[in-house]
Amino acid sequence: MNSIHRTGATISGFVAILTVAGALAARSFVSPAGVAAVASQPPAAATAAPTDAPTPSLDPQTIYVRPAATPEIVTVTQTNPPVVQGKPKPPPVFHVIVPVSGGGGDGGGGD
């Protein structure tokens, strides 16, 4: 690979990294304030203390869902295709080729 290709591959790699980072920053996954806040926090193991947190309620909940409207009933009847009353089919045509023997004008060769 010559140097122009290496340069192009390097530049395209940087552009890809910047594009992904820009997309993440635009979606607020990565922001300078968020990175600084995470960096300034002490490790999670040092701040976690055992507490008696209340357990969530496991009582059943009733959820009402409005049913969909009943669709209209559509009746489909299938009929036979119409019969075309027209000319009757012509009888089949048979072509019979009889070889010519003897003294034709061209000596019997060809058609």
N, CA, C and O atoms as a printed pandas DataFrame, in Angstrom:
     atom_number atom_name residue_name chain_id  residue_number  x_coord  y_coord  z_coord
0              1         N          MET        A               1    0.863   -1.161    0.000
1              2        CA          MET        A               1    0.000    0.000    0.000
2              3         C          MET        A               1    0.914    1.229    0.000
3              4         O          MET        A               1    1.806    1.341    0.841
4              5         N          ASN        A               2    0.696    2.131   -0.924
5              6        CA          ASN        A               2    1.567    3.299   -0.959
6              7         C          ASN        A               2    1.083    4.365    0.021
7              8         O          ASN        A               2    0.024    4.233    0.635
8              9         N          SER        A               3    1.868    5.407    0.150
9             10        CA          SER        A               3    1.638    6.381    1.218
10            11         C          SER        A               3    0.318    7.125    1.075
11            12         O          SER        A               3   -0.277    7.498    2.086
12            13         N          ILE        A               4   -0.156    7.353   -0.135
13            14        CA          ILE        A               4   -1.422    8.067   -0.292
14            15         C          ILE        A               4   -2.578    7.250    0.259
15            16         O          ILE        A               4   -3.529    7.804    0.810
16            17         N          HIS        A               5   -2.495    5.917    0.109
17            18        CA          HIS        A               5   -3.544    5.066    0.649
18            19         C          HIS        A               5   -3.485    5.022    2.178
19            20         O          HIS        A               5   -4.520    5.027    2.844
20            21         N          ARG        A               6   -2.299    4.979    2.716
21            22        CA          ARG        A               6   -2.163    4.991    4.179
22            23         C          ARG        A               6   -2.696    6.291    4.756
23            24         O          ARG        A               6   -3.373    6.287    5.784
24            25         N          THR        A               7   -2.394    7.397    4.101
25            26        CA          THR        A               7   -2.878    8.690    4.576
26            27         C          THR        A               7   -4.405    8.735    4.514
27            28         O          THR        A               7   -5.050    9.205    5.451
28            29         N          GLY        A               8   -4.975    8.254    3.430
29            30        CA          GLY        A               8   -6.437    8.237    3.305
30            31         C          GLY        A               8   -7.089    7.355    4.343
31            32         O          GLY        A               8   -8.120    7.727    4.903
32            33         N          ALA        A               9   -6.513    6.189    4.617
33            34        CA          ALA        A               9   -7.062    5.286    5.621
34            35         C          ALA        A               9   -6.977    5.905    7.014
35            36         O          ALA        A               9   -7.896    5.751    7.818
36            37         N          THR        A              10   -5.881    6.601    7.301
37            38        CA          THR        A              10   -5.723    7.247    8.597
38            39         C          THR        A              10   -6.745    8.368    8.771
39            40         O          THR        A              10   -7.383    8.482    9.818
40            41         N          ILE        A              11   -6.891    9.186    7.745
41            42        CA          ILE        A              11   -7.845   10.292    7.835
42            43         C          ILE        A              11   -9.271    9.761    7.960
43            44         O          ILE        A              11  -10.059   10.294    8.742
44            45         N          SER        A              12   -9.610    8.726    7.205
45            46        CA          SER        A              12  -10.965    8.177    7.295
46            47         C          SER        A              12  -11.221    7.552    8.665
47            48         O          SER        A              12  -12.349    7.592    9.157
48            49         N          GLY        A              13  -10.195    6.977    9.286
49            50        CA          GLY        A              13  -10.342    6.448   10.646
50            51         C          GLY        A              13  -10.623    7.551   11.648
51            52         O          GLY        A              13  -11.495    7.410   12.506
52            53         N          PHE        A              14   -9.881    8.658   11.543
53            54        CA          PHE        A              14  -10.128    9.790   12.436
54            55         C          PHE        A              14  -11.526   10.363   12.221
55            56         O          PHE        A              14  -12.209   10.714   13.182
56            57         N          VAL        A              15  -11.941   10.456   10.989
57            58        CA          VAL        A              15  -13.276   10.990   10.696
58            59         C          VAL        A              15  -14.351   10.074   11.275
59            60         O          VAL        A              15  -15.356   10.553   11.800
60            61         N          ALA        A              16  -14.149    8.778   11.185
61            62        CA          ALA        A              16  -15.125    7.838   11.739
62            63         C          ALA        A              16  -15.213    7.976   13.249
63            64         O          ALA        A              16  -16.310    7.964   13.809
64            65         N          ILE        A              17  -14.073    8.105   13.914
65            66        CA          ILE        A              17  -14.067    8.264   15.369
66            67         C          ILE        A              17  -14.754    9.563   15.766
67            68         O          ILE        A              17  -15.549    9.576   16.706
68            69         N          LEU        A              18  -14.464   10.647   15.071
69            70        CA          LEU        A              18  -15.094   11.928   15.382
70            71         C          LEU        A              18  -16.597   11.897   15.107
71            72         O          LEU        A              18  -17.373   12.518   15.834
72            73         N          THR        A              19  -17.006   11.189   14.078
73            74        CA          THR        A              19  -18.429   11.087   13.767
74            75         C          THR        A              19  -19.174   10.340   14.868
75            76         O          THR        A              19  -20.244   10.773   15.297
76            77         N          VAL        A              20  -18.624    9.236   15.322
77            78        CA          VAL        A              20  -19.268    8.470   16.392
78            79         C          VAL        A              20  -19.292    9.279   17.683
79            80         O          VAL        A              20  -20.306    9.296   18.380
80            81         N          ALA        A              21  -18.202    9.942   18.008
81            82        CA          ALA        A              21  -18.164   10.755   19.221
82            83         C          ALA        A              21  -19.155   11.911   19.118
83            84         O          ALA        A              21  -19.823   12.239   20.098
84            85         N          GLY        A              22  -19.255   12.524   17.957
85            86        CA          GLY        A              22  -20.215   13.614   17.779
86            87         C          GLY        A              22  -21.644   13.135   17.902
87            88         O          GLY        A              22  -22.485   13.828   18.473
88            89         N          ALA        A              23  -21.928   11.961   17.373
89            90        CA          ALA        A              23  -23.288   11.413   17.488
90            91         C          ALA        A              23  -23.626   11.112   18.942
91            92         O          ALA        A              23  -24.740   11.384   19.390
92            93         N          LEU        A              24  -22.669   10.551   19.682
93            94        CA          LEU        A              24  -22.919   10.268   21.098
94            95         C          LEU        A              24  -23.087   11.565   21.893
95            96         O          LEU        A              24  -23.925   11.625   22.793
96            97         N          ALA        A              25  -22.324   12.579   21.585
97            98        CA          ALA        A              25  -22.458   13.849   22.279
98            99         C          ALA        A              25  -23.784   14.512   21.940
99           100         O          ALA        A              25  -24.400   15.139   22.801
100          101         N          ALA        A              26  -24.226   14.382   20.708
101          102        CA          ALA        A              26  -25.499   14.976   20.313
102          103         C          ALA        A              26  -26.662   14.285   21.009
103          104         O          ALA        A              26  -27.675   14.923   21.297
104          105         N          ARG        A              27  -26.535   13.016   21.277
105          106        CA          ARG        A              27  -27.592   12.292   21.971
106          107         C          ARG        A              27  -27.421   12.343   23.489
107          108         O          ARG        A              27  -28.150   11.668   24.215
108          109         N          SER        A              28  -26.488   13.119   23.962
109          110        CA          SER        A              28  -26.219   13.339   25.391
110          111         C          SER        A              28  -25.734   12.092   26.100
111          112         O          SER        A              28  -25.897   11.973   27.315
112          113         N          PHE        A              29  -25.143   11.162   25.373
113          114        CA          PHE        A              29  -24.517   10.026   26.028
114          115         C          PHE        A              29  -23.166   10.439   26.599
115          116         O          PHE        A              29  -22.742    9.953   27.648
116          117         N          VAL        A              30  -22.509   11.332   25.896
117          118        CA          VAL        A              30  -21.208   11.808   26.333
118          119         C          VAL        A              30  -21.251   13.325   26.308
119          120         O          VAL        A              30  -21.582   13.919   25.282
120          121         N          SER        A              31  -20.929   13.943   27.399
121          122        CA          SER        A              31  -20.835   15.395   27.434
122          123         C          SER        A              31  -19.675   15.756   28.355
123          124         O          SER        A              31  -19.343   14.986   29.256
124          125         N          PRO        A              32  -19.060   16.905   28.145
125          126        CA          PRO        A              32  -17.935   17.270   29.010
126          127         C          PRO        A              32  -18.337   17.351   30.479
127          128         O          PRO        A              32  -17.557   16.958   31.346
128          129         N          ALA        A              33  -19.529   17.848   30.780
129          130        CA          ALA        A              33  -19.968   17.940   32.172
130          131         C          ALA        A              33  -20.193   16.548   32.748
131          132         O          ALA        A              33  -19.867   16.294   33.907
132          133         N          GLY        A              34  -20.749   15.647   31.944
133          134        CA          GLY        A              34  -20.987   14.284   32.415
134          135         C          GLY        A              34  -19.687   13.539   32.667
135          136         O          GLY        A              34  -19.566   12.801   33.644
136          137         N          VAL        A              35  -18.719   13.733   31.786
137          138        CA          VAL        A              35  -17.423   13.079   31.962
138          139         C          VAL        A              35  -16.731   13.622   33.210
139          140         O          VAL        A              35  -16.135   12.854   33.965
140          141         N          ALA        A              36  -16.801   14.931   33.438
141          142        CA          ALA        A              36  -16.178   15.526   34.621
142          143         C          ALA        A              36  -16.864   15.052   35.902
143          144         O          ALA        A              36  -16.196   14.826   36.911
144          145         N          ALA        A              37  -18.182   14.901   35.872
145          146        CA          ALA        A              37  -18.903   14.443   37.056
146          147         C          ALA        A              37  -18.545   13.004   37.391
147          148         O          ALA        A              37  -18.383   12.656   38.560
148          149         N          VAL        A              38  -18.422   12.171   36.371
149          150        CA          VAL        A              38  -18.061   10.774   36.610
150          151         C          VAL        A              38  -16.627   10.675   37.110
151          152         O          VAL        A              38  -16.331    9.860   37.984
152          153         N          ALA        A              39  -15.743   11.488   36.571
153          154        CA          ALA        A              39  -14.345   11.440   36.977
154          155         C          ALA        A              39  -14.150   11.931   38.407
155          156         O          ALA        A              39  -13.245   11.462   39.097
156          157         N          SER        A              40  -14.984   12.869   38.868
157          158        CA          SER        A              40  -14.796   13.431   40.200
158          159         C          SER        A              40  -15.440   12.588   41.293
159          160         O          SER        A              40  -15.167   12.818   42.471
160          161         N          GLN        A              41  -16.279   11.624   40.948
161          162        CA          GLN        A              41  -16.918   10.790   41.959
162          163         C          GLN        A              41  -15.935    9.765   42.497
163          164         O          GLN        A              41  -15.106    9.241   41.753
164          165         N          PRO        A              42  -16.028    9.482   43.778
165          166        CA          PRO        A              42  -15.195    8.413   44.326
166          167         C          PRO        A              42  -15.717    7.064   43.826
167          168         O          PRO        A              42  -16.850    6.980   43.355
168          169         N          PRO        A              43  -14.925    6.038   43.921
169          170        CA          PRO        A              43  -15.366    4.720   43.466
170          171         C          PRO        A              43  -16.661    4.297   44.145
171          172         O          PRO        A              43  -16.913    4.673   45.290
172          173         N          ALA        A              44  -17.470    3.530   43.461
173          174        CA          ALA        A              44  -18.786    3.137   43.959
174          175         C          ALA        A              44  -18.684    2.267   45.201
175          176         O          ALA        A              44  -19.558    2.340   46.065
176          177         N          ALA        A              45  -17.662    1.456   45.318
177          178        CA          ALA        A              45  -17.526    0.570   46.476
178          179         C          ALA        A              45  -17.291    1.372   47.754
179          180         O          ALA        A              45  -17.713    0.939   48.826
180          181         N          ALA        A              46  -16.639    2.514   47.673
181          182        CA          ALA        A              46  -16.360    3.305   48.860
182          183         C          ALA        A              46  -17.601    4.040   49.346
183          184         O          ALA        A              46  -17.715    4.285   50.547
184          185         N          THR        A              47  -18.515    4.394   48.493
185          186        CA          THR        A              47  -19.683    5.164   48.912
186          187         C          THR        A              47  -20.881    4.284   49.218
187          188         O          THR        A              47  -21.815    4.742   49.876
188          189         N          ALA        A              48  -20.888    3.059   48.774
189          190        CA          ALA        A              48  -22.038    2.204   49.014
190          191         C          ALA        A              48  -22.011    1.687   50.433
191          192         O          ALA        A              48  -21.046    1.062   50.872
192          193         N          ALA        A              49  -23.098    1.964   51.145
193          194        CA          ALA        A              49  -23.228    1.475   52.520
194          195         C          ALA        A              49  -24.481    0.612   52.574
195          196         O          ALA        A              49  -25.473    0.928   51.917
196          197         N          PRO        A              50  -24.456   -0.450   53.327
197          198        CA          PRO        A              50  -25.643   -1.284   53.404
198          199         C          PRO        A              50  -26.789   -0.517   54.068
199          200         O          PRO        A              50  -26.636    0.015   55.168
200          201         N          THR        A              51  -27.896   -0.467   53.414
201          202        CA          THR        A              51  -29.073    0.211   53.961
202          203         C          THR        A              51  -30.257   -0.737   53.864
203          204         O          THR        A              51  -30.270   -1.667   53.057
204          205         N          ASP        A              52  -31.223   -0.485   54.683
205          206        CA          ASP        A              52  -32.455   -1.268   54.638
206          207         C          ASP        A              52  -33.453   -0.518   53.756
207          208         O          ASP        A              52  -34.276    0.257   54.243
208          209         N          ALA        A              53  -33.360   -0.763   52.471
209          210        CA          ALA        A              53  -34.261   -0.108   51.525
210          211         C          ALA        A              53  -35.591   -0.840   51.541
211          212         O          ALA        A              53  -35.630   -2.067   51.642
212          213         N          PRO        A              54  -36.674   -0.096   51.442
213          214        CA          PRO        A              54  -37.971   -0.771   51.435
214          215         C          PRO        A              54  -38.116   -1.595   50.149
215          216         O          PRO        A              54  -37.712   -1.173   49.066
216          217         N          THR        A              55  -38.698   -2.765   50.309
217          218        CA          THR        A              55  -38.899   -3.629   49.147
218          219         C          THR        A              55  -40.100   -3.105   48.347
219          220         O          THR        A              55  -41.062   -2.607   48.930
220          221         N          PRO        A              56  -40.048   -3.213   47.068
221          222        CA          PRO        A              56  -41.180   -2.734   46.264
222          223         C          PRO        A              56  -42.403   -3.608   46.489
223          224         O          PRO        A              56  -42.290   -4.792   46.806
224          225         N          SER        A              57  -43.548   -3.019   46.323
225          226        CA          SER        A              57  -44.800   -3.729   46.528
226          227         C          SER        A              57  -44.997   -4.755   45.413
227          228         O          SER        A              57  -44.822   -4.445   44.235
228          229         N          LEU        A              58  -45.353   -5.954   45.788
229          230        CA          LEU        A              58  -45.579   -7.009   44.819
230          231         C          LEU        A              58  -47.064   -7.306   44.660
231          232         O          LEU        A              58  -47.440   -8.375   44.180
232          233         N          ASP        A              59  -47.919   -6.346   45.069
233          234        CA          ASP        A              59  -49.354   -6.523   44.915
234          235         C          ASP        A              59  -49.710   -6.509   43.429
235          236         O          ASP        A              59  -49.110   -5.767   42.651
236          237         N          PRO        A              60  -50.683   -7.326   43.041
237          238        CA          PRO        A              60  -51.066   -7.320   41.626
238          239         C          PRO        A              60  -51.743   -5.998   41.256
239          240         O          PRO        A              60  -52.465   -5.402   42.055
240          241         N          GLN        A              61  -51.492   -5.570   40.051
241          242        CA          GLN        A              61  -52.100   -4.354   39.553
242          243         C          GLN        A              61  -53.070   -4.711   38.447
243          244         O          GLN        A              61  -52.828   -5.630   37.664
244          245         N          THR        A              62  -54.165   -3.980   38.389
245          246        CA          THR        A              62  -55.147   -4.190   37.337
246          247         C          THR        A              62  -54.919   -3.147   36.267
247          248         O          THR        A              62  -54.913   -1.946   36.538
248          249         N          ILE        A              63  -54.734   -3.615   35.057
249          250        CA          ILE        A              63  -54.506   -2.716   33.928
250          251         C          ILE        A              63  -55.667   -2.905   32.974
251          252         O          ILE        A              63  -55.944   -4.019   32.529
252          253         N          TYR        A              64  -56.342   -1.813   32.662
253          254        CA          TYR        A              64  -57.478   -1.866   31.751
254          255         C          TYR        A              64  -57.012   -1.480   30.355
255          256         O          TYR        A              64  -56.342   -0.467   30.156
256          257         N          VAL        A              65  -57.383   -2.310   29.408
257          258        CA          VAL        A              65  -57.032   -2.061   28.015
258          259         C          VAL        A              65  -58.330   -1.955   27.232
259          260         O          VAL        A              65  -59.194   -2.829   27.310
260          261         N          ARG        A              66  -58.454   -0.865   26.470
261          262        CA          ARG        A              66  -59.666   -0.701   25.674
262          263         C          ARG        A              66  -59.564   -1.628   24.469
263          264         O          ARG        A              66  -58.606   -1.537   23.701
264          265         N          PRO        A              67  -60.532   -2.512   24.293
265          266        CA          PRO        A              67  -60.443   -3.449   23.169
266          267         C          PRO        A              67  -60.655   -2.731   21.845
267          268         O          PRO        A              67  -61.257   -1.659   21.785
268          269         N          ALA        A              68  -60.158   -3.334   20.816
269          270        CA          ALA        A              68  -60.318   -2.771   19.477
270          271         C          ALA        A              68  -61.754   -2.969   19.018
271          272         O          ALA        A              68  -62.439   -3.888   19.467
272          273         N          ALA        A              69  -62.198   -2.107   18.128
273          274        CA          ALA        A              69  -63.548   -2.209   17.595
274          275         C          ALA        A              69  -63.683   -3.477   16.760
275          276         O          ALA        A              69  -62.722   -3.929   16.139
276          277         N          THR        A              70  -64.872   -4.036   16.753
277          278        CA          THR        A              70  -65.125   -5.240   15.975
278          279         C          THR        A              70  -65.184   -4.863   14.503
279          280         O          THR        A              70  -65.929   -3.952   14.139
280          281         N          PRO        A              71  -64.430   -5.527   13.653
281          282        CA          PRO        A              71  -64.451   -5.174   12.235
282          283         C          PRO        A              71  -65.767   -5.586   11.584
283          284         O          PRO        A              71  -66.460   -6.489   12.053
284          285         N          GLU        A              72  -66.088   -4.902   10.495
285          286        CA          GLU        A              72  -67.301   -5.238    9.765
286          287         C          GLU        A              72  -67.154   -6.628    9.136
287          288         O          GLU        A              72  -66.047   -7.063    8.821
288          289         N          ILE        A              73  -68.274   -7.308    8.962
289          290        CA          ILE        A              73  -68.249   -8.633    8.350
290          291         C          ILE        A              73  -68.381   -8.455    6.847
291          292         O          ILE        A              73  -69.313   -7.807    6.369
292          293         N          VAL        A              74  -67.465   -9.022    6.120
293          294        CA          VAL        A              74  -67.477   -8.941    4.664
294          295         C          VAL        A              74  -67.697  -10.346    4.126
295          296         O          VAL        A              74  -66.950  -11.269    4.451
296          297         N          THR        A              75  -68.724  -10.501    3.304
297          298        CA          THR        A              75  -69.022  -11.793    2.725
298          299         C          THR        A              75  -68.516  -11.808    1.293
299          300         O          THR        A              75  -68.849  -10.927    0.500
300          301         N          VAL        A              76  -67.718  -12.801    0.965
301          302        CA          VAL        A              76  -67.156  -12.925   -0.373
302          303         C          VAL        A              76  -67.746  -14.167   -1.015
303          304         O          VAL        A              76  -67.682  -15.262   -0.457
304          305         N          THR        A              77  -68.315  -13.983   -2.179
305          306        CA          THR        A              77  -68.835  -15.130   -2.915
306          307         C          THR        A              77  -68.019  -15.276   -4.180
307          308         O          THR        A              77  -67.724  -14.295   -4.863
308          309         N          GLN        A              78  -67.657  -16.512   -4.486
309          310        CA          GLN        A              78  -66.847  -16.769   -5.658
310          311         C          GLN        A              78  -67.751  -17.337   -6.744
311          312         O          GLN        A              78  -68.453  -18.326   -6.534
312          313         N          THR        A              79  -67.720  -16.704   -7.890
313          314        CA          THR        A              79  -68.535  -17.171   -9.006
314          315         C          THR        A              79  -67.625  -17.738  -10.082
315          316         O          THR        A              79  -66.426  -17.463  -10.120
316          317         N          ASN        A              80  -68.227  -18.541  -10.959
317          318        CA          ASN        A              80  -67.468  -19.105  -12.068
318          319         C          ASN        A              80  -67.182  -18.005  -13.088
319          320         O          ASN        A              80  -67.970  -17.070  -13.224
320          321         N          PRO        A              81  -66.087  -18.106  -13.789
321          322        CA          PRO        A              81  -65.813  -17.094  -14.803
322          323         C          PRO        A              81  -66.852  -17.182  -15.916
323          324         O          PRO        A              81  -67.369  -18.262  -16.200
324          325         N          PRO        A              82  -67.155  -16.056  -16.541
325          326        CA          PRO        A              82  -68.178  -16.084  -17.588
326          327         C          PRO        A              82  -67.715  -16.903  -18.790
327          328         O          PRO        A              82  -66.533  -16.927  -19.132
328          329         N          VAL        A              83  -68.665  -17.562  -19.410
329          330        CA          VAL        A              83  -68.384  -18.379  -20.585
330          331         C          VAL        A              83  -68.480  -17.466  -21.800
331          332         O          VAL        A              83  -69.483  -16.776  -21.982
332          333         N          VAL        A              84  -67.453  -17.460  -22.623
333          334        CA          VAL        A              84  -67.435  -16.608  -23.795
334          335         C          VAL        A              84  -68.135  -17.340  -24.930
335          336         O          VAL        A              84  -67.717  -18.421  -25.344
336          337         N          GLN        A              85  -69.207  -16.732  -25.425
337          338        CA          GLN        A              85  -69.941  -17.306  -26.545
338          339         C          GLN        A              85  -69.456  -16.612  -27.807
339          340         O          GLN        A              85  -69.851  -15.476  -28.072
340          341         N          GLY        A              86  -68.647  -17.239  -28.554
341          342        CA          GLY        A              86  -68.102  -16.647  -29.757
342          343         C          GLY        A              86  -67.909  -17.719  -30.807
343          344         O          GLY        A              86  -68.619  -18.724  -30.835
344          345         N          LYS        A              87  -66.953  -17.490  -31.652
345          346        CA          LYS        A              87  -66.654  -18.453  -32.701
346          347         C          LYS        A              87  -66.113  -19.731  -32.065
347          348         O          LYS        A              87  -65.380  -19.685  -31.077
348          349         N          PRO        A              88  -66.485  -20.872  -32.647
349          350        CA          PRO        A              88  -65.895  -22.106  -32.129
350          351         C          PRO        A              88  -64.430  -22.176  -32.537
351          352         O          PRO        A              88  -64.005  -21.514  -33.484
352          353         N          LYS        A              89  -63.690  -22.958  -31.837
353          354        CA          LYS        A              89  -62.279  -23.120  -32.142
354          355         C          LYS        A              89  -62.119  -23.773  -33.514
355          356         O          LYS        A              89  -62.860  -24.694  -33.857
356          357         N          PRO        A              90  -61.166  -23.302  -34.283
357          358        CA          PRO        A              90  -60.954  -23.966  -35.568
358          359         C          PRO        A              90  -60.307  -25.329  -35.340
359          360         O          PRO        A              90  -59.589  -25.533  -34.361
360          361         N          PRO        A              91  -60.568  -26.248  -36.246
361          362        CA          PRO        A              91  -59.966  -27.575  -36.073
362          363         C          PRO        A              91  -58.455  -27.489  -36.221
363          364         O          PRO        A              91  -57.950  -26.569  -36.865
364          365         N          PRO        A              92  -57.736  -28.423  -35.640
365          366        CA          PRO        A              92  -56.287  -28.384  -35.747
366          367         C          PRO        A              92  -55.833  -28.585  -37.196
367          368         O          PRO        A              92  -56.501  -29.279  -37.963
368          369         N          VAL        A              93  -54.740  -28.001  -37.561
369          370        CA          VAL        A              93  -54.206  -28.084  -38.915
370          371         C          VAL        A              93  -52.986  -28.988  -38.888
371          372         O          VAL        A              93  -52.080  -28.811  -38.074
372          373         N          PHE        A              94  -52.978  -29.964  -39.796
373          374        CA          PHE        A              94  -51.851  -30.862  -39.906
374          375         C          PHE        A              94  -51.120  -30.568  -41.209
375          376         O          PHE        A              94  -51.737  -30.523  -42.274
376          377         N          HIS        A              95  -49.836  -30.371  -41.129
377          378        CA          HIS        A              95  -49.017  -30.131  -42.316
378          379         C          HIS        A              95  -48.282  -31.428  -42.646
379          380         O          HIS        A              95  -47.558  -31.978  -41.815
380          381         N          VAL        A              96  -48.480  -31.896  -43.856
381          382        CA          VAL        A              96  -47.838  -33.117  -44.291
382          383         C          VAL        A              96  -46.853  -32.753  -45.392
383          384         O          VAL        A              96  -47.225  -32.119  -46.380
384          385         N          ILE        A              97  -45.612  -33.147  -45.225
385          386        CA          ILE        A              97  -44.582  -32.884  -46.225
386          387         C          ILE        A              97  -44.289  -34.199  -46.924
387          388         O          ILE        A              97  -43.888  -35.186  -46.307
388          389         N          VAL        A              98  -44.505  -34.178  -48.236
389          390        CA          VAL        A              98  -44.299  -35.390  -49.029
390          391         C          VAL        A              98  -43.016  -35.202  -49.807
391          392         O          VAL        A              98  -42.886  -34.244  -50.569
392          393         N          PRO        A              99  -42.069  -36.103  -49.625
393          394        CA          PRO        A              99  -40.837  -35.966  -50.391
394          395         C          PRO        A              99  -41.087  -36.219  -51.885
395          396         O          PRO        A              99  -41.872  -37.085  -52.273
396          397         N          VAL        A             100  -40.402  -35.446  -52.679
397          398        CA          VAL        A             100  -40.536  -35.582  -54.122
398          399         C          VAL        A             100  -39.395  -36.448  -54.607
399          400         O          VAL        A             100  -38.226  -36.188  -54.324
400          401         N          SER        A             101  -39.755  -37.475  -55.339
401          402        CA          SER        A             101  -38.697  -38.318  -55.886
402          403         C          SER        A             101  -38.705  -38.184  -57.397
403          404         O          SER        A             101  -39.737  -37.946  -58.025
404          405         N          GLY        A             102  -37.580  -38.335  -57.924
405          406        CA          GLY        A             102  -37.539  -38.292  -59.382
406          407         C          GLY        A             102  -36.934  -37.008  -59.885
407          408         O          GLY        A             102  -36.154  -36.345  -59.203
408          409         N          GLY        A             103  -37.311  -36.684  -61.079
409          410        CA          GLY        A             103  -36.649  -35.604  -61.790
410          411         C          GLY        A             103  -37.302  -34.261  -61.579
411          412         O          GLY        A             103  -38.029  -33.774  -62.445
412          413         N          GLY        A             104  -37.058  -33.684  -60.484
413          414        CA          GLY        A             104  -37.509  -32.310  -60.311
414          415         C          GLY        A             104  -36.583  -31.394  -61.067
415          416         O          GLY        A             104  -35.546  -31.841  -61.557
416          417         N          GLY        A             105  -36.914  -30.156  -61.176
417          418        CA          GLY        A             105  -36.137  -29.217  -61.935
418          419         C          GLY        A             105  -34.750  -28.996  -61.348
419          420         O          GLY        A             105  -33.828  -28.624  -62.074
420          421         N          ASP        A             106  -34.588  -29.215  -60.059
421          422        CA          ASP        A             106  -33.287  -28.951  -59.446
422          423         C          ASP        A             106  -32.560  -30.240  -59.084
423          424         O          ASP        A             106  -31.570  -30.210  -58.353
424          425         N          GLY        A             107  -33.023  -31.326  -59.570
425          426        CA          GLY        A             107  -32.340  -32.586  -59.327
426          427         C          GLY        A             107  -32.767  -33.227  -58.010
427          428         O          GLY        A             107  -32.106  -34.152  -57.539
428          429         N          GLY        A             108  -33.838  -32.764  -57.419
429          430        CA          GLY        A             108  -34.335  -33.369  -56.186
430          431         C          GLY        A             108  -33.666  -32.890  -54.934
431          432         O          GLY        A             108  -33.972  -33.412  -53.862
432          433         N          GLY        A             109  -32.789  -31.947  -54.993
433          434        CA          GLY        A             109  -32.104  -31.474  -53.798
434          435         C          GLY        A             109  -32.801  -30.270  -53.186
435          436         O          GLY        A             109  -33.265  -29.388  -53.908
436          437         N          GLY        A             110  -32.873  -30.228  -51.934
437          438        CA          GLY        A             110  -33.452  -29.072  -51.232
438          439         C          GLY        A             110  -34.961  -29.104  -51.159
439          440         O          GLY        A             110  -35.584  -30.125  -51.450
440          441         N          ASP        A             111  -35.540  -28.001  -50.774
441          442        CA          ASP        A             111  -37.000  -27.920  -50.625
442          443         C          ASP        A             111  -37.642  -27.411  -51.874
443          444         O          ASP        A             111  -38.865  -27.279  -51.929
